[in-house]
Amino acid sequence: MGKGEELTTTKYLIHAQITANGIVEKPDVVGAVFGQTEGLLSNDLDLRELQRTGRIGRIQVNIHSNSGRAKGEIVIPSSLDRVETAILAASLETINRVGPCEAEIQTLKVEDVRAVKREQVVNRAKEIYKNMVESVGPTSMKMIEEVREAMRVHEISEYGSDRLPAGPSIHTSDAIIVVEGRSDVLNLLKYGIKNTVAVEGVSVPKSIGELSKKRTTTAFVDGDRGGELILKELLQIGEVDYITRAPKGKEVEDLEKDEVLVALRDKVPTAQFLATSNILNDSNSSHKKDNNRHNKKHQRYNRNEKQQAVKEPEIEDDEVSLMKDMLKEFEGSGCGAILDEALNMTKEVEVENIYEEIKNIEGTADTVIFDGVISQRLVDVASEKGIKKLVAFKSMNIVKKPQNVKLITVH
C-alpha cells in the first residue's frame, strides 16, 4: 500500500517511542512488532492480517544509534475504530526484545487524523471567507441583499380572513407584536422576530382586536402622527398589554437591529404608557372614554394581582424573594427558563415560544420563569404539564386558577 492510499483511509496515527540496549535497524523493529504481537490478540487484530486487508498502513520507523544504544519513533497508521486502535497501541508495549537486544516500547499518543484535517479545513475556510468578504463590491452586496429580501418575503405568512401580513410564528406564539404594515413585518423578520402581525392601515381589523384579547400583545408603532392614530384605534378595539414606539420621526421598517431590540426591551405596560402620555387626551370624548376604560381595565388587572399575592401564603417569603431575584436577570431579554425542583436551569426559552415550550416539556419540571405576562392559556398548559410555579412580571385575565400552580409576579 502506497503512502497516498494510507492517507485516504487513515483515521488514527499511533505514535510510540522505542529504546534498545544495542544497535538495531528498522527491519529488526518491524519484525519485532509483527513477531511479538502475533498470537497475543484475537485473529481480528493480528497485525499481518490487518495490514493485508488494509486496515493498518505501512509501519514507519525512524531510529538512530548513539553510544551503543538505539532510540527512535514508530508510527502505525490505523483505519480501525477507536477501541481497536487503543488495544493495538497498548499491545506494542508488550514488546521487550528487538533482534538480539533488550528493548522497550512506550506508546506516546494516538492522533486523530480527522480532527487535524477538520482544523485545517476550518482554518482554510476562514481564509477563503475573508478573501470573499474583501472581494465583495457594492454590486455584489446589492445582489446579496436582494437574495436576503427574497428569503424574507418567502418566509412571511398571513393571518385571518383579511390575509394580514404576519411572521410565521403568529399562529403559535403566546406573545405577539402588532405593527403597522408589511414592510415592518419584513424588517423584523430580518432580525429573527417572527411573532408579528400588521394592521395594514389606520382602521384596525377586528381579527387583530380579537387576537390581542387572547395573546400577550405589544403594539410597536412608528414614531410619527400615523403611529399615534393606529395606536388610538388599536386601544379602542383590542387589549394591548405593552406599547413601544420607534424613535421620534422614524418608522419601524427603517430601524436597524439595535434600534429594534432597544425599542422592544424598553416597552412599557399600557396603563403606564397612558398615564405618562397625552395620546388620548384630546377634545374627542370617545377618546377620553377610551382612556378611562383602559385605566379601569389595568386597575382591575392590578387588583387581580394583589388578590393573587394574598393567595400565596404557602410559598415561603425567601423563596418568593429568590424567584423575583432570578426573574430580574431575564428583564428586557425576551427570554425565560425552565427549572427543576433544585432550581437548576434545564432549558432556556424565548418568550414568544413559551406556550409551545411548556406544552412540549418532557420529564419533570418544577418552575417556568420568563420575561413576560402570565395568561390563562399559560396557566392551563402549565397545570396539564405538572408545573408548580409560574414566575413573570405580571399576570393578566386569570379567571380560573388551578390549585397545583402557584403564580409569582413582581408588579
Number of C-alpha atoms within 10 A of each C-alpha: 11 8 9 8 11 18 14 9 17 20 21 22 21 22 18 21 20 22 23 23 18 18 20 22 15 17 12 15 25 16 12 19 22 16 15 16 19 15 12 12 13 8 12 9 20 17 20 15 13 17 17 12 10 19 19 25 24 16 17 15 19 14 18 15 16 9 8 10 15 19 20 17 18 24 18 20 26 30 20 19 11 14 9 14 22 16 12 20 21 15 18 23 17 14 20 15 18 28 16 12 17 13 21 18 24 19 19 13 13 19 14 15 16 12 12 11 11 11 11 12 12 12 12 12 12 12 11 12 12 11 11 11 10 9 10 12 10 9 8 11 12 12 11 13 11 12 12 13 16 11 13 18 16 9 14 19 19 16 18 14 8 13 10 19 25 29 27 19 19 21 16 14 20 24 24 25 29 24 28 26 19 20 18 25 28 23 20 25 22 17 13 12 18 23 23 31 28 25 23 17 12 16 11 21 20 15 16 22 19 13 17 23 15 17 20 22 23 24 27 25 27 26 17 15 11 14 20 17 16 22 25 17 17 23 21 19 18 20 22 24 23 22 24 22 23 22 16 10 9 14 19 25 20 15 18 13 14 10 14 22 17 13 19 22 14 15 18 16 16 21 21 13 15 18 11 9 10 10 15 21 14 10 8 9 11 12 18 14 14 18 22 14 14 19 17 13 14 18 13 14 18 16 12 17 22 13 11 17 15 9 12 14 8 7 12 10 11 9 10 16 13 11 21 18 12 15 21 15 13 17 17 15 16 16 19 26 22 23 20 16 11 9 14 13 16 11 13 15 19 16 23 25 17 24 20 16 18 21 14 11 15 9 8 12 23 19 25 25 28 28 23 27 23 24 20 18 14 19 23 16 16 25 19 14 18 17 23 17 22 24 26 25 18 19 24 17 15 17 9 9 14 12 8 12 19 22 19 25 23 17 10
